[in-house]
Each structure stands twice: as C-alpha cells, then as structure tokens.
Amino acid sequence: MAIRKNKQSEQPDRNIKSSASSNKKSNRRILGMIYVFAFLFFGMIGYMVYFIGFQAEGLMGNPYNARMDVFNDRYVRGSILSADGQILARTDVDADGKETRVYPYGTLFAHAIGYSTKGKTGLESAANFYLMKSNQNPLFQVYNELTETKSQGDNVVSTLNLGLQQVAAKALGDRNGAVIAMEPSTGRILAMVSNPTYDPNTVVEDWSALTAESNTGGNLVNRATQGLYPPGSTFKIVMALEYMREHPGDWQNFQFDCDGEYVDPENEKYVVHCFDGEVHGTETLETAFANSCNSAFAKIGTEINKTKLRELAEALMFNQDLPIAISSSKSRFNVDSSSDTWTMMQSAIGQGTTMMSPLHNLLITAAIANGGVLKEPVMLDRVESVDGKTIQTFGDGAEQKLMSAEEASTIGGFMRKVVTVGTASKLRTDAYAAAGKTGSAEYTEGGKTKTDAWFTGFAPYDHPEIAVCVVVEDGETGGRTAAPIARAVFDYWLTERS
C-alpha cells in the first residue's frame, strides 16, 4: 500500500531552512558592518597618528589658526637665536604689560628671521609653533596662571651664524641680490642675505611705503629663496650632466672648435656668441665648462634629447616646490619635445625662459659637494626652554639622491677647473681649494641690456664644509662681481672665524 506524504509535515523543514538562510544573511550583514566600522575606526587612528606626527605642528603654528590667540594670552613669544648664541628676535614687556617684538640686528637678518606683525614670515612663521609654547618650570607656570601673568615661551636656536651673515652682507654691500650659504653634509643654512632689505623693527610704520605700487624695489621679497633669475652659465652644470648621461663612456671624446660663436647650420639667424666674442679654440667638455664657452654649449643644446633634459631638470627640482621651511619660489624650466632649435640654444646657456632661485642653485651645488646626495636645507637647530633646557633637536636635513657619486665627482672636478684655469680666477688661493661655476645672465629692462652676475660653488674641494650661491642684479659678470663675494664668505668660514 502506497504511503501518502503529508505536505503539512514538510513545512517545518522548509521553515527551518528559510530561517537558517535568513540568519546567515543577517550574520553577513552584521559582519560587514563590523568590518566597515573597524575600517573607519582604524582609519581614524591612522589619521590621528599622521596628523600628530606630520601635520599638527604646521597647523598649530599657522599664524591664521585662531587657537594661537589663546597662546598669545598665556605666553610671551620666545626668542630666536643664532647658532652662536646671539639673540636675533626677542619680545620686550614694559611695566604696563605691553609687548614689543625687537630685532637687535635690524635689517641684517630681516628676510631670514622675518617679522611677526602684519602676518608672519621667515623663521617667525616657521618656528611659530615652538615660540608660542612654554616648557618653563611647571611651578612657575602655575604661579603665573594664578597671578594672571604670562609664562615665557620657548626659545628657538637657528642654524644661522652671526659672523658669516655680517661678512656676506658686507660683501654684497648696497647692491641688489642675494647670498646664501649652507653646510653640504648636514643641510644647515649658515647665512641668508637679501638686498634691498627692510627693518623688521619698524615694519608696521613702514608698511604703506613697503607695499606701495611706487615701491618697485621689492624690499619684502627674500631674493635668496623667492627671487627668480635666468641662471646664465651656472645652468651648464645641468647641461654637462645631461650630456654625460647621454654619452656614457665616450663623453670624454667631446671636442669643439670655438671661434667665438656658434651658428646653427640649418638657420644662420640663430647665433650664440661667447662672452665678448672670446675665441677659446679646441675644447673638451671639461675646458668648455671651465671657460664657460657659450658656443660649445649652444651646440650641445641642439643635439641633446629634449625629453631627457626635461626629466633631468625636474629630477633636479625644477618646476617643484623646494624643501625648505620658509617661503620659496619654484624654479621654471619650460623645454619639452616641441621646443625649437633657438630655444634649445638659449636654454643650454641658461637664457630664454629658464628661471632659477639662488636657493635652488645652492641645493644642486651642495649635492655635488656631498657626493650626489642632497641634505635638504634646515634652519632650526633646537628648541630650548627659557631656563636653557633642550626641549627638542631637529638634526640634519632629509636626504635626496640627485645624481650618482661618480657624476658628482666628475662635475665637481669640472667646477674645480673653473677656479684653477677658468672664469673664477678670483677664488684662487693657497689657503683652501675652491670649486664653482660662474654665470652672467643677460636680460632687457627699460630698453637696456643688463646682466645678473652669478657664482655657485663649495670649499674645500676635497672635504667640503660650505657651499655658497651669490647673485648680483645688474652686476657685470659672475667672475668679476659674484665670485669675490663668495671669496669673502669662504675666507671667513674657512680661515678667519675663531
């Protein structure tokens, strides 16, 4: 006899299966939500770590941060000192509690230290976070809170050297331009001078005059970091490096017969002359560099790979933000695969649309002096409490490898030849061996042709202790005008300082 199944008896099984399936879906949803919240939680933790480690200092120190007003009510702004212990900026408080920011050396450190009114610039901005904190004895701070007295903010010790700054400023004199020096092995900025300058003690009173349209001098511009100039023959450092990279193993066979000019064979209107029409004769790449032969490098400019040159320039920080704590300008290099022959001839000798800051030129030079490795520039050495306790040290600059050690050695050797047999003869001395590159960049202003004089170099050649870059606006030639300024800086740092 056939057994007839009861459909109703199957219903509980279906319900159980449906319930289990529903539970699984619910569990997956719950698990998914747990993963989402876990991701958000750990993401927030990660961001907080990143913020505290990398962003908090900059945001807290930003003069536009409203929270800094709270610190202004609690702390007297700390002092900024030179590396040799001299006070470069301090806050005086009179009997009525009025605070006055004082710059004992007036115009001397104006652009490097900056000002703390009308906004903040220079180290006054870069060190704002530290100057508006206090690690004074906690008991004193508690007492100050109870008596409604401000506690003394921490002091910042910079890398700037007073003696070297004075020498650099004196050597530049009243000429417009800049001098900047650093220690290649650490990145420490030793001196930073810019002309024309201003007095940070009276910046509020002078503000209207300093910012007036009629004031075309640009006194507030830090020419060392923000000034952009055609680099002239100092750009031959980049061109020589690119030529070496495109001709590995046989760049030593380069030869050019200089008769005082180079004429493009395909367009005779394209002519580049050597300075004063000087005839250099038969040259190698090294002697063309030492003699700053425009003709030889103009020819190289017509043969070089445009795309690779652009890549090298950008690897050397053109068109990039420079790694420094204070305001700086991007250098500009516009050559690309579409650039015509005349553009390449001009660019090869540092003319045309190429623009460069003294800081940028210095960084490339410092990397050459340091075996191809750039130690990024630093201007802060340490933070101290008012009672002299070290709160924080900053150490050397981060490293960037700009070229190989072999390339740096070769270019450095070329730069040594510039001094021994080339255009920087004013740096020849028995006291130390210097290396460098001169430059004379022509430009037109008011219908007149003018020349910016450049020098960038380092010393001693075998064990570099200092790298220097000088630019003098409307300054004749690099060898005659800029090199002697660099000589004064080298002399002081290597032979005269106690």
ZIRAWO-V145643 format. One record per run of one state. SS is the DSSP state (helix for helix, strand for strand, loop for the rest). FROM is the first residue (numbers start at 1). LEN is the number of residues. If there is no record, write none. Layout:
SS&FROM&LEN / SS&FROM&LEN
This chain:
loop&1&6 / helix&7&55 / loop&62&6 / helix&68&7 / strand&75&2 / loop&77&3 / strand&80&2 / loop&82&5 / strand&87&7 / loop&94&5 / strand&99&4 / loop&103&3 / helix&106&8 / loop&114&8 / helix&122&5 / loop&127&1 / helix&128&4 / loop&132&6 / helix&138&9 / loop&147&4 / strand&151&2 / loop&153&2 / strand&155&4 / loop&159&3 / helix&162&11 / loop&173&4 / strand&177&6 / loop&183&5 / strand&188&8 / loop&196&4 / helix&200&12 / loop&212&17 / strand&229&1 / loop&230&2 / helix&232&15 / loop&247&4 / helix&251&3 / loop&254&2 / strand&256&3 / loop&259&2 / strand&261&3 / loop&264&7 / strand&271&3 / loop&274&1 / helix&275&3 / loop&278&3 / strand&281&3 / loop&284&1 / helix&285&6 / loop&291&3 / helix&294&10 / loop&304&2 / helix&306&10 / loop&316&16 / strand&332&1 / loop&333&8 / helix&341&8 / loop&349&6 / strand&355&2 / loop&357&1 / helix&358&12 / loop&370&3 / strand&373&3 / loop&376&2 / strand&378&1 / loop&379&1 / strand&380&5 / loop&385&5 / strand&390&4 / loop&394&5 / strand&399&3 / loop&402&3 / helix&405&16 / loop&421&4 / helix&425&3 / loop&428&6 / strand&434&12 / loop&446&2 / strand&448&12 / loop&460&6 / strand&466&7 / loop&473&5 / helix&478&19 / loop&497&2
